[in-house]
Amino acid sequence: MKPELYLGLMSGTSMDGVSAAIVDLAGDNIQLVASSTTHYSNTLRTALQALVAPDWRGSLTDIQALDLDVAAFYVECSQALLNEHKLEPDDLTAVGSHGQTICHTPLGEHRSSWQIGDPNLIAEHLGTTIADWRRRDMAAGGQGAPLTPAFHRHILKNQSDAAIVNFGGISNLTLCNDNWLGFDTGPANILLDNWIEKHQSQPYDDQGNWAKSGEVNQELLGSFLADPYFAAEPPKSTGREYFNLDWLDNKLYDTSIAARDVQTTLTELTAVTVLDAIERHAPGTKQLYVCGGGVHNDYLMSRLHTKQHLNVATTNELNVDPDYVEAIAFAWLAKCTLEKRTGNVPEATGASGDRIIGAVYFQ
């Protein structure tokens, strides 16, 4: 069968860079052909983090510049990956570019979601590009997130009593039992990364070693879990607009708690909110597949093994690289869009129905 290559580009709420995946989607095939993860330069990452800070006081021209800078970075990384594997942009059927989220407001009168990384520039250099994935679902009354459950459903195929959790900046969970359900359970790497960067000047907690060196503070954990987001019924989605260092400071009632114990407790929060969500909404779940950057946090992964009836593995068991599930998902969603197939899951987003999502920027 002739290859049908799509390129998926994904930048998450952690704002650490871009994951790129070239995928052969011929027929019902999902074969990862090439992949790369490229970190933002310190200058670009600092500018993006400043943009989403509550006290940002920049200008519209600053946003315009970042929109183009992110797109140029995407193009540069993509061309490097293509060159490495002796491929040309013309070998691609299309590009599915998620962009970098700078604002996600799923509730209220003016619900919207904003990703930068100008798709016009990407299309000019790489060919037909699909972007702006979330707002079509939001126009139909949904929250525009999570969007990966449709892909999760595809790779789980006929499995039942299974779930997939992605540990990115935010944890998102897809449940497969009698009914499909998907939602954001709460924070993951976004708080873990920000806290260790603040106190250890490290971009992330390597293998969860810092968290492993501390102890869970049960009172602090209770303070975290008292937040109404965790008790809210799905559909629900969230982001750094809600879970950030200001949120953490407001919950940190006792500033004498050791910084490493806060990291341990945040890691426990990430695990507990996922396990509680499974117990609450799909208690018969027997298999949990994990993907995203959190699969490299050994301490976090160990905390998922506290439920004896729950088998925990990575999405490698589904023949999907756990580091590239989201990038592959947006390549797959790009194919859905071009074929005029729906890409949202109303049970996950709350939309009034199935919708073809993504705007197409033709070559």
Secondary structure, 3 states (H helix, E strand, C coil): CCCCEEEEEECCCCCCEEEEEEEECCCCCCEEEEEEEEECCHHHHHHHHHHCCCCCCCCHHHHHHHHHHHHHHHHHHHHHHHHHCCCCHHHEEEEEECCEEEEEECCCCCCEEEEECCHHHHHHHHCCEEECCCHHHHHCCCCCCCCCHHHHHHHHCCCCCEEEEEECCEEEEEEECCCEEEEEEEECHHHHHHHHHHHHCCCCCHHHHHHHCCCCCHHHHHHHHCCHHHHCCCCCCCCCCCCCHHHHHHHCCCCCCCHHHHHHHHHHHHHHHHHHHHHHHCCCCCEEEEECHHHHCHHHHHHHHHCCCCEEEEHHHHCCCCCCHHHHHHHHHHHHHHCCCCCCCHHHHCCCCCCCCCEEECC
